[in-house]
Amino acid sequence: MSAVAYEVDVRSLDDMSSRDLYTMLKMRIDVFVVEQKCAFPEMDGKDPEALHLRLLAGKALLASTRIIAPKGASDPAYIGRVVVSPDHRGKRLGDKVMVESIAACESLFPGSRIALSAQSHLERFYKSFGFETVSEEYLEDDIPHIDMLRPVSRASAA
């Protein structure tokens, strides 16, 4: 498997073109709503205040996440809407988008823990990035989830 060349783009919705916003939201809806057969409010009101990390190869959107700043000094940053384009699966882009998202959180919010709500079957995947399970399993939109938290890394705390 050859390495995938990509660039990382982190920006707010206000700084995205309408075409880039459309492409990102379409990918999220195609995966979360259509592919996973989950009717849920994808447009949940959090996107305007979030940062959106995208992995791009030219104009192609490979993967994205949504990053939400900590609400208070002791609150964690939050990574959500982790998604890889169906057209680019099997290239370890899930690993790459998580590495880039964690690095962005550590750079933007040094000294903050990072939280996420994971589909339960992905617990081991997120544990490989230092996340720890901090809740019992619960249903979110009829899909089993768990809350996970990544402690402040030594490099981020320094």
C-alpha positions as CSV (number, residue, x, y, z in Angstrom):
1,M,0.0,0.0,0.0
2,S,1.6,3.3,-1.0
3,A,1.4,6.4,1.1
4,V,-1.3,8.8,0.3
5,A,-0.1,12.4,-0.3
6,Y,-2.4,14.9,1.3
7,E,-2.6,18.4,2.7
8,V,-4.2,19.4,6.0
9,D,-6.7,22.3,6.0
10,V,-8.2,23.6,9.2
11,R,-10.7,26.4,9.0
12,S,-14.0,27.7,10.2
13,L,-17.2,27.5,8.1
14,D,-16.9,31.3,7.5
15,D,-13.6,30.7,5.8
16,M,-14.8,27.8,3.6
17,S,-16.1,28.3,0.1
18,S,-19.7,27.2,-0.5
19,R,-18.4,24.4,-2.7
20,D,-16.0,23.1,0.0
21,L,-18.8,23.3,2.6
22,Y,-21.1,21.4,0.3
23,T,-18.5,18.7,-0.4
24,M,-17.8,18.2,3.4
25,L,-21.5,18.1,4.4
26,K,-22.3,15.8,1.5
27,M,-19.6,13.3,2.6
28,R,-20.8,13.3,6.2
29,I,-24.4,12.8,5.2
30,D,-23.5,10.1,2.7
31,V,-21.7,8.2,5.4
32,F,-23.5,8.9,8.6
33,V,-27.1,9.2,7.3
34,V,-27.2,7.1,4.1
35,E,-24.5,4.4,4.5
36,Q,-25.1,3.9,8.3
37,K,-28.9,4.2,7.8
38,C,-29.1,6.6,10.7
39,A,-31.7,9.4,10.6
40,F,-30.3,12.0,12.9
41,P,-29.8,15.8,12.9
42,E,-26.5,16.0,11.0
43,M,-27.0,19.8,11.0
44,D,-26.9,20.1,14.8
45,G,-25.9,23.8,15.1
46,K,-22.3,23.1,16.2
47,D,-20.6,23.5,12.9
48,P,-20.6,27.3,12.8
49,E,-18.6,27.5,16.0
50,A,-16.3,24.6,15.2
51,L,-13.1,24.3,13.2
52,H,-13.1,21.7,10.4
53,L,-10.0,19.7,9.7
54,R,-9.9,18.3,6.2
55,L,-7.4,16.0,4.4
56,L,-7.3,17.0,0.8
57,A,-5.5,15.7,-2.3
58,G,-5.8,18.4,-4.8
59,K,-9.6,19.2,-4.9
60,A,-10.5,15.7,-3.6
61,L,-11.8,15.6,0.0
62,L,-10.3,12.4,1.6
63,A,-11.4,12.8,5.2
64,S,-12.6,15.3,7.8
65,T,-13.2,15.9,11.5
66,R,-14.9,18.6,13.5
67,I,-13.0,20.2,16.3
68,I,-14.7,22.1,19.1
69,A,-12.8,24.4,21.4
70,P,-12.9,23.7,25.2
71,K,-15.8,25.6,26.8
72,G,-13.8,26.5,29.9
73,A,-10.2,26.2,31.3
74,S,-10.7,22.7,32.7
75,D,-12.9,21.4,29.8
76,P,-11.5,19.2,27.0
77,A,-11.4,20.0,23.3
78,Y,-13.7,17.8,21.3
79,I,-13.2,15.9,18.1
80,G,-16.3,14.7,16.3
81,R,-17.7,13.9,12.9
82,V,-14.7,11.7,12.1
83,V,-15.3,10.5,8.6
84,V,-13.3,9.1,5.6
85,S,-14.6,9.4,2.1
86,P,-16.0,6.0,0.8
87,D,-13.9,6.7,-2.3
88,H,-10.7,6.7,-0.3
89,R,-11.1,3.9,2.2
90,G,-8.4,1.3,2.7
91,K,-5.6,3.8,2.7
92,R,-5.3,4.3,6.5
93,L,-6.8,7.7,6.2
94,G,-8.7,7.2,9.5
95,D,-5.3,7.0,11.2
96,K,-4.0,10.0,9.4
97,V,-7.1,12.2,10.1
98,M,-6.9,11.3,13.8
99,V,-3.2,12.1,14.1
100,E,-3.7,15.4,12.4
101,S,-6.8,16.2,14.5
102,I,-5.0,15.4,17.8
103,A,-2.0,17.5,16.6
104,A,-4.3,20.4,15.8
105,C,-6.0,20.2,19.2
106,E,-2.7,20.1,21.0
107,S,-1.5,23.1,19.0
108,L,-4.7,25.2,19.2
109,F,-5.6,24.3,22.8
110,P,-2.3,23.4,24.6
111,G,-2.8,21.7,28.0
112,S,-6.3,20.6,27.2
113,R,-7.5,17.0,27.2
114,I,-9.4,15.8,24.1
115,A,-12.8,14.1,24.2
116,L,-14.9,12.2,21.7
117,S,-18.0,10.1,21.5
118,A,-17.0,6.9,19.7
119,Q,-19.1,4.3,18.1
120,S,-18.4,1.3,20.4
121,H,-17.0,-0.9,17.7
122,L,-14.2,1.7,17.2
123,E,-13.1,1.7,20.8
124,R,-9.8,-0.2,20.1
125,F,-9.1,2.2,17.1
126,Y,-9.4,5.3,19.4
127,K,-7.5,3.6,22.2
128,S,-4.5,3.3,19.8
129,F,-4.4,7.1,19.9
130,G,-4.3,7.3,23.7
131,F,-8.0,7.7,24.3
132,E,-9.5,6.0,27.4
133,T,-13.0,4.9,27.8
134,V,-14.8,7.0,30.4
135,S,-18.4,5.9,30.2
136,E,-20.7,2.9,29.9
137,E,-22.0,2.1,26.5
138,Y,-25.1,4.1,25.5
139,L,-27.3,4.5,22.4
140,E,-26.9,7.6,20.3
141,D,-29.3,7.6,17.3
142,D,-29.7,3.8,17.8
143,I,-25.9,3.2,17.5
144,P,-23.9,2.0,20.5
145,H,-21.4,4.7,21.6
146,I,-19.0,5.3,24.4
147,D,-17.4,8.5,25.7
148,M,-13.6,8.6,25.5
149,L,-11.0,11.0,26.8
150,R,-7.3,11.6,25.9
151,P,-5.2,13.0,28.7
152,V,-3.0,16.0,28.1
153,S,0.2,14.8,26.3
154,R,3.5,15.6,27.8
155,A,4.5,17.5,24.7
156,S,1.3,19.6,24.8
157,A,1.6,20.3,28.5
158,A,5.2,21.6,28.2
